[in-house]
Amino acid sequence: MPNNSFASRIHRYQLSNGLRLLVLENHANPTVSLSGFIAAGEYFNPQGKDSLASITASMLNKGTARRTKLEIAESLESNGARLTFSSNNFTTSISGQSLSRDLPMIISTLAEELREPVFPEAEMEKLKLRYIASIKEDLDDTRSRAYERLTQAIFPVGHPFYQYPSETIISQIETITAEDARGFYGKYYGAGGMILTIVGDVEPAAIQALAEQHLGDWQGAPAAEINLPVTELQTEVKREIVALKDKPNCDVLIGHASRLRRSNPDYLAAVIANNALGQSTLSSRLGLKVRDEMGLTYGISSGFRSGIGDGPFTIGVTVAPENIDLAIDTTLEIVNDYISGGIREDELQDEKASVTGSYKVGLATNAGMAGQIANSELFGLGENYLDEFPGLINALTKPEIDEAIRKYIHPEVATTVIAGTL
């Protein structure tokens, strides 16, 4: 019987410059997807230059030493292909897709943009204006303003999850120059810490040769290290108000430092714990009570922002001003009851089925597989993880989930932020 496990089908290569390349053949259709990471995220922003990592990533496809932005875009679009870079808290992500016959063009374009960006001044100014316009739009958004204030209450200034006031971010973006982006690129972009995953109608040996041809002699910056201490829980309850004019509804965020990272041994237990509490507005404890039974909101949900670093745990609800106290009190009552009694067996079985089902659906596409393989590599989970994941979920027990609930959810020291017209 053939071995169809992911581990047996993933071909791993390390290029001569240290770049990690993972290739999976999937000949179901003549397409290919690409996913990857470089340690060049917002964590590395220099002081006073918020958004520099994001701007640098967004500038990579705005022109190279060989071609203009439009020439690169026309080359991709004429073949129905896509190649993008985006920065998050800790990494710059690479994403792409094309017909398999066009993969050489995608790889050569990727190499060109990574190795020869020129950061044109005019493009930089246009990009900065778009960033600033987006931030100004969020100034009037109750959920965005509540989250901004919550992070300021939870995390120290300069922490990757701390959000500066919008006005501060705008003033810092205005000072960013093309030279700043070139400096950031020169300091953090290199092959040594790069992960590249390619899935689709390909021959692995040919992909290795193609990657060596275009990227094998690129060095760039050495791999950057991330050293971030875990944020401790605050010691007391806080309540903050963000006053905004003429809002029919308010957004309420209840949250605290989660202390949860992807590397934590009980990460999956924490995910299941949160799913049953509030991942879904429609089927979770919070949704069924606050939305369906009491009719206080159209939307309520909870979640962890966890990956390389430990972000916040938050519960968010949109509610009419006259119902704020009732919504908060009911939410906290549900959470405390959940902490006290733990997850029910029927909830546990439902969440296991939901998580494993969504996981399998996600792996039905080349992009889904490429993303999962790249994530597994980023977090050091190993090539067997994609095969092991459903079994790991199904093996979780009620005591494990209950322990995660009590370890990671702490309403007794949470900060509540209310944004809107009170």
N, C-alpha and C positions, 0 to 999 in steps of 0.2 A: 504494500500500500504506500503511495507516495506521501512524503512529508510536506504538508501544505502550511506548516507553521510560518509565522512571520520571521522568526529567528533564523530558520533554515533558508529563507528566500532573500534576506537582506545581505547585500554585498557591502562590506566595509573596506574602505581604502583610506590610508593616510598619505597625503601628497608629500613631496619632498620638503615643503615649507611648513608642514604641520597641519594643514587644513584637513579636517575630517569630512570625508565624503561617504554618504550612505545611499545605496542605489537598490531599488526594488522593481523588478520586472512585473508589469501587469499589461498583458496584451489584449485586454478586453475591448479597448477602443484605441484609435490612433492619436492619443493625446498624452501629454506629460505635464506633471506639476512639480514645482520646485519650492522648497521651504528652507529657511536657514536663519542663523543668528550670528551676530558679532557683539561682544561685550562693549557696547558704546552707547548706553542709554542715559537717562536723565540723572542717574546716580553720579555721573562723572562731570556734570555741569560745573564750571568754575564759579566761584562766589560772584554774585551780581550779574550772572549771565543765564538766568532761567530760560529754558526752552532752546538753548544752544544745541543740545544733542538732537532734539527733534528737527530743528531747522537744518542742521548739517545733513541728517538723513534725507530730508525732503529735497535738499539741493543736489543730491547725487545724480538725479536724472534731469537736471536742468542745463546740461551741456558738459562736453568733455573736450580734451585737447584736439579731438578729431572731428567731432560733430556737434551741431547745435541741439538744443532741446527739441525743436521741431523736426529735425532730421531723424533723431532717435525715435520720437513718437510716431512719425510716419512709417518708419521701418517696422515697428512693432504692430501698429494698427492695421497696416496693409496685409499682415499675415494673421490677424485676429489674435495676436499674442499680448501678454501683459507681463510687466516686470515692475515691482514696486519696493520701496524701502520705507519703513516706519519705525520710529523710536518709541519705546515705552520706558518704564522706570529704570530698567537695568540693561536692556539689550536693544540693538537695532535689528529688526526683523526683515528678512528678505522673502518675497513671495513672487511666484511667477507661474505662468501656464502658457502652453502653446500646442500646436500639432507636433507630433513627435518628429516629423521631418524638419521642423523649424528649430529644434533644440540647439543645434550648433549656433544659430543666430542668437538665441537667448543667452547661451553661455558666453559667447563673445561680447555681447552687449553688457552682460553682468560684469565681466572682467574689465571692459572699457570704463564703465561707470565707477567701479571700485578702485581702479588703478589710475585713472586719468581725469578725475573731476576738476573743473576749473572755477566753480563757484562764481558765475558772472554777477557783477554788481547789480545790473538792472533786474535780473531774476531774483536776486536776494531781496531787493527793495519791494518787489511785487509780492513775494512770499511773506515778508514781514507784515505788509498791509493786510493780507488775508488772515494771518494769525491774530492780529490785533482786532480785526473786524469780528472774528469768531469769539474772542474773549469779551468784547463789548456786548455782543449779543447775549452771552451768558450772564452778564451783569444783571439782567432783568429776569433770569430764570431761577425760580425758587429752589429747585432741586440742586442746581449747580452751586448756588450761594450757600445753601445749607451744608453741602459736602465740603466746600472750601473752609467754612468756619469750623466744622467738626475736625478736620485734619489739623487745624491750628491749635485746637484744644487738646488733641491727643499726642501729637508728635512735636519734637523740638525743631526749631528753625534750622533749615538746611537738610533735614531728613528727606529721603526720596519720596515719602508719602505726604510730607508737609506741603500744602499749597499756599503760596504767597497770595496776599490780596491781589485781586485782578489789576488794580491800578499799578501795583508794584511790578507785576509781570509785564504789563504793557511798557512801562518806563524802561525795564531791562531789555526787552526785545528791541526797543527803539535804538539802543546803544550797540546792538550786535552788528558786526561788520562781516563782509566776505572774508576778511583776514582772520577774524575769530573762527569762522567755520573751517578755514584751511588749517588753522592751528589745532582745532579739535580733531579734525580728520587725521592730521599727521600724528597726533598723539595716541589715537585709539583705534584706528582702522588698520587691520593687518590680518594676515592669514593664520597666524599661530593659534588664535582662539576661535577660529571660524568653523561653523558647522554648516554643511550643505547637504540637503536630502533631495533626491530626485526619484520620482515614482511615475511609471507609465510604460508606454510601448517603446522600450529601449533595450539595448544590450549593455550590461554592466561594464564589460571590458572596454567597449567603445566610449562610454561615458567617462571612465577613468582617464583614458587617453585624451579626450577632449578637455577635461578639467586640467590635466597636467599641461596641455598645450597653452591654455589661456591663463591659468592661474598658478601653475606649479612653480614659477620663478618669482612670484610676487611675495615680498616679505612684509613691507609696511611696518606698523607698530607692533611691539610684542603684546601678547595677550594681557589684558588688564585684569586686576584682581578686585574682587568685591569683598569688603570686610565691614559688615554691618551688625552692630550689637542688637539683640532682641529688645524691643521696646517693652518696658514693664507696664503693668496695669497702673492707672491712676488710683488714688486712694480714696476719692470721694466723688459723689454724684455732683454733676454740674448741669446748669441749664443756660442756654444762650439764645438770644433773639436776634434775627437779621431782619430788619424792617424794610419792606418793599412796598411801594405804592400801588394801589388799584389792582390787587390780586384777589380774584374770587375764591381761590383755594390756597391753603398753606402746605408746604412740605415740611414734614417732621422727620428728622434723622436721629436715631438713638444708636450710639456706638461707643466702641472702646478699642484699645490696642488688642489685636487678636493673639499675638505671639505664635501664630501658625505659619509655617513655611512648607513648601512642597517637600522638603527633605525630612520633615517630622515623621516618625514611624506611624503615628496615628492620624496622618493627613486624611486618608480615605474614610476613616471613622468620623472625622470632623465634617467631611463633605456630606455624608449620609445624615449626620445629626442636623446640619443646617437645612438640607433638602426637605426633611419632614417638617421642620419648623416653619420655613418661609421661602424656600427657593421659588415656588410657584404661587402666584396670586390666586390661582384657581383651585389648587388641590392641597395646599399646605395647611397646617393648623392655623396660622395667622390669617390666611386668605379665607378659609371656611368660616371663621368666627367674625373677624372684623369686616370683611367684605360681604360675604354671602348672608350670614345670619343677621348681622347688625346693620348692614347697609351704610357703613360710615365712609366707605371709600371705593373707588374703582380699582385702586392698586395698592398693594402692600407686599413687601418682600424683604428677605434678609439674605446676607451673603458675606463671605470672606473675600478680601483682596489679598490673595496669598500666592507666592511663587518663589522666586529667589529670596525675596524679603518678606517680612511679616507686615502686611498692611492692616487696615482696620477691619473689625467686624461691625456691620451696620444693619439696622432695621429701618426701612424707609416706608412712609405712608403719606399719601396725599389726601388732605381732609379739609372740609369747610371750617372756617375759624371758630364757629360756635361749638364744634365737636372735638376740638383739639384735646382737651383734658380727658374726655371720655375715651378717645382713641388711644392716647398714651397709657391711661390707666388699664384699659382692656388689654393692650399689647403686653404690658409688663406682667399682668396677671397670667396671661397665656404662657409667657416665657418662664415665669417662676414655677408654674405648674409643670411645665416640660422638664425643668431642671429637677424638680422634686420627684416626679414619677418616671421620668425617662421616656424613651421611645416605646410605643406599643408594638407588639409583634406584627400586627397587620400593616402598620406604617413601615416597619423595617422591610417586610417582604415586598411591599409596593415600591419602595425606593430602590431596593436591589434590582427589581425588574426594570424600573425606569432607567436607572443609570447604565446597566448592561445593555439594554435595548438601544438607548441613544448612542452608546459607544459603538455598537455594531453597525448602526445606520451611518454614523460618521465615517467608518472605515470602508464604506461602499464606494467612495470616490478616490481618485488619485490625490486630490488636494487634502482630503481627510487623512489618508494614510501618510502623506508626506509630513503633514503637521504633527501627527502623533509620533512619528519616528524622530523628527527633529526635537520635539519636546522631551521625549524619552532620553535622547542623547544629552540635551542641555542639562537635565536634572540628574544625570548619571544613573538612570534606572536600569540600563542594560537592554540588550536586544530581545531578551525573552519577555520583557514587560508587556508588550502588546498582546502576547498570547496568554500571559498570566493574569491580566487585569480582571476579566470577568470572574475568574476563580477567587481572586483576592476580595472582590466585592461580595460574592456569595458566601464567603467564609466568615464575614463579619458577624459578630454576635451582639445581642442586646446589651450585655455588660460592657462591651467595648464601646458601643455607641454612647451609652449612658455616661461612661467615664469621660468621653470626649465632650459631651454636652457640658458637664460640670467643670471641665478644664478650660474650655475656650469661650463660654458664654457667661458674661458677668454683668447683669443689669444693675447689681448693687453698687457698681462704681462707674456706670455709664454716663456719658455726656449726651444730653438731649438738645438738639438745635432746632428751632422753629423759624422758618423763613416765609415771609408773606406779609399780608396786611392784617394787623391784629386790632 
